[in-house]
Amino acid sequence: MEHQYLVEAKYAMDNFPVSTDSRSQDVDPALLGTHVGKWIRGWTGSPKWLNFGLVYDEMYLPTTLTFPHLTSYIQTVENECGPISMAGLSWMLPGCSIPPHTDECVVNKEDNVHHLGILVPHSCGLIVDKKHYSEAVGKSIWFNDGKTHSAYNNSTGDRVILYVKLA
């Protein structure tokens, strides 16, 4: 199944445009919902970190029809863990890093965010509450985004994960 996720992620990378809107989703979180079918910059505003929305505000976006395997995976997480507030692909270009930060944690669950490695070269990782997690293709990482966390791609290749946040 990992191969199907990669095929769908590559399709998104190759066939959907990057939004020309230079605002980041931190300035306007609704960008994931209003820029359907486009890659948008992450909250850092860096052109090296892009996000592609599949679920926003507990609603499946029309783009999910193009990605049946990724959508099925998200639905499995939803069936097992509860409603999804946001899900999509997160693409970090080589040399990109997301600085340490905390997100608004709206659930009482310890682990409310899920990363699934889809295209992950060596030298990519996630740091949560000072604990380092090496990312890998097919590897699943759950964490609480209310704790300080950061991510990096120190490789020469692209890094793509599926990001799923519980409601």
N, C-alpha and C positions, 0 to 999 in steps of 0.2 A: 504494500500500500504506500510505503514511503516514496516509491517511484512516481505514483500518481500525484502525490502532493507536489513533488518537484516539477512534474510536467505542468501542473496548473499554475504553480508559482512562476515558472519560466514564461508561461503564456501571458500572465499579467505583466511581467517585467518587459516583455517584448512588444506587447500589443496595446497597452493602455498608457496614455500620456501622463506626463508630470504636469500638475497644475501650474499655471503661470502666476497664480495668486501667491505672492511672497509671504503672506501671513502664515503663521504656524498654527497648529491646532491648539497651542496653549493660549493664543490670543482669542481664538474662536473655536472652541471644541466642536461646534456643529459642522466644521469643515468636513469631517469624516462623513457626515450625513448629507451635506449639500454638494459635495464634490464627488458624487457617485461616479465610479468608473475612471477616476483619476488618482494618481499618486499625489500625496500632499506631504509637505515638510513636517517633520516632528516638531515638538514644542521648542526645541533649541533654535529652530529656524535654519539649521544647516542644510544645504543642498545634498549633503552626504547621508542624511537619514530621512527616509521616505516611508509613508504609511498608506496602505490601500484598504479601505473599509469594506467589511462584509456584513457586520452587524453593528448597529448604532442605536443606543437608547432602547435596547431590548427588541429592536425590529430588524429583521433580515432585509438587507438592501437588495435591489434588483440584480446586483453583480453576483449574488450567490448562485443564480441560475447558470452562470458560466463556469462555476467551480464546484461540481457536484461532490467530489471527494473531500475537499476542504470543508464544504458545508455539512456533509455527513459527519465529519469529525467534530465540528462545532456542536452539532445536534446531539452527538453522543455525550460530550462534556455537559451540555445543558440537561440531558436526561438523567445523568448521574449526579450532578452537582447543583443544579438549579439554574434560574434565569441568567442570561448573558447580557451584560450592559453594553459591551463593546467587543468586537473581534475583527481581526484583519491581518494582513501581512505587514511585517516590519522589515524594511530593507536598509541595511547599513552598508555603504560603500567602503572600500578599503581605507583604512586609516581613520575611520569614524569612531567617535566615542560619545556616549551620553553621560554627562556629569552626574555625580551623586545627587539624589533628590528623593523626596517622598511624594506620594500621590495621596489624594483624598481617599481614605479607606471608608467605603460606605457599607461594608458588610461586617458582621461579627465573626466571620470565619477567619481562622489563622492564615490560611493560604487562599487568596482570592484571585490570583493572576496565574495564568498558565502560559508557558512558552513551549512550543514544539519546534525543534530544529528541522528545517527543511533543506536549506542550502547553507552548510556551515563548514568553512575551511578551518584549518588549525589556527590557533591564536585568536579565537573568539571566546568571549566569556561574559558572565554576569556576576556581579558582586552584590550580595544582599546582607545587610547588617554585618559587614566585614567578613562574610564567608564567601569564598570564591567557588563558582560553579563553572566548569568547562562545558561549553555547548558542543553538541554533535548532532549529526543527521539522525533523526528519529528519537532523540533524547527529549524526554519530557521533564520540565522543571516547574514546580509550583512554588509560589512565594507570596508573602504579604507585602503589597506595594505601599503600605503605610510605614514600612521600615525603609531606612535609607538604602537605596540601590542604584546601581549604574551598570552600563554595558559597554563593551568595546569590540572593535574589529581591528586587530593589529595585523591582519593578513594582507595579502595582495589580491584577494578575491572578494566577491560579494558575499554577504551573510544575510539570509532570509529566514525568519521564523514566523510561525503562526502565533499571534498574540490573542489570548482570550481572557476577558475580565468578567468575573461574576457580578451580578447586580446586587 
